[in-house]
Amino acid sequence: MQRTPLIYIVGTGRSGSTLLDLMLSAHPDITGVGEFANFTDWVKQDDPCTCGQPVTACALWGPILSAVPDAATHDAHFGVGLRRQVSRTIRCILASPLTQQERETAKVNHELLGGVATATGSAYVVDSSKDLGRACLLYLSGRFDMRFIHLVRDARGVVFSRSKTKPREEFVRERPDFATRAERWPDRKRARPAGFTYRRWMAFNTAILTVGVTRWRRRYRLVRYERLAAEPERVMAELRDWLGLDVQVATADTAVDAHNIGGNRMRFKPVTGVRVDDEWRRSLGRGPRVLYALYGVPLVAALCNMVARRHPAPPTHGS
Ligand SMILES: [Zn+2]
């Protein structure tokens, strides 16, 4: 079995993962596939790929789907839920084996993502699913040669971004072309209090840090969203070094022949003029600012900053 080289973007929502996915995909040796965890949903609904074609008619996905008949019956998603996330994280630290069903799901993912690497001749495929449990299971399956990019955005920016989510009805009024898909977002705009988002941010980022440092080691890098958006060229150059890719092209403005699925709508527009979205600094209310300190978020943020300054050498074979 040939291990598929996979860059996995892991982190909490609203951290800029779609932006990072698109920036990585601007490199000719990297192909981004978006939030691949939702691939099966996309196929069932025959949603449009970023190339404009329905997934089943897309020049990339069409032939891959024909070659992997299991993709029609076996969901590429490992399933969600907080308890699963916790148990998968612990199992990853302990290097526990997968269950039979998990092995089968990993196999379908491997056939599909491996198909992308072969069809495009890419050195890496990018999965920006973000989900930590999925990252752990793909890693434990042994089917992927993985690099983990842990993307962390200032928790106050995440809280502010969440507070701006439009209710589904309003969103669909503006984008009627998304009406069918929006039906699959029952949770959209369940307004979450800032405290909920801070707790989640801390729990997940701490868990990812722990797995990253103890288990993934040189395969793991922490990137701050704020730095990525402020110094995109520099951060991308560092990532290319770590990935062992030639330093060439891949500016944020490069047009990409993308076949992403999932992720936010940004993927349908070209990435131009990356800039830091820090509106929260001016517009975040006093309540969320006080809670930020009360919950002790700055402690985890300091830890993230410390790890972000580590620039691990590329992993050697098998490390
Ligand atoms: Zn496509």
Residues whose N, C-alpha, C, O or C-beta is under 5 A from the ligand:
A	BS01	ZN	C49 T50 C51 C58 A59 A258 H259
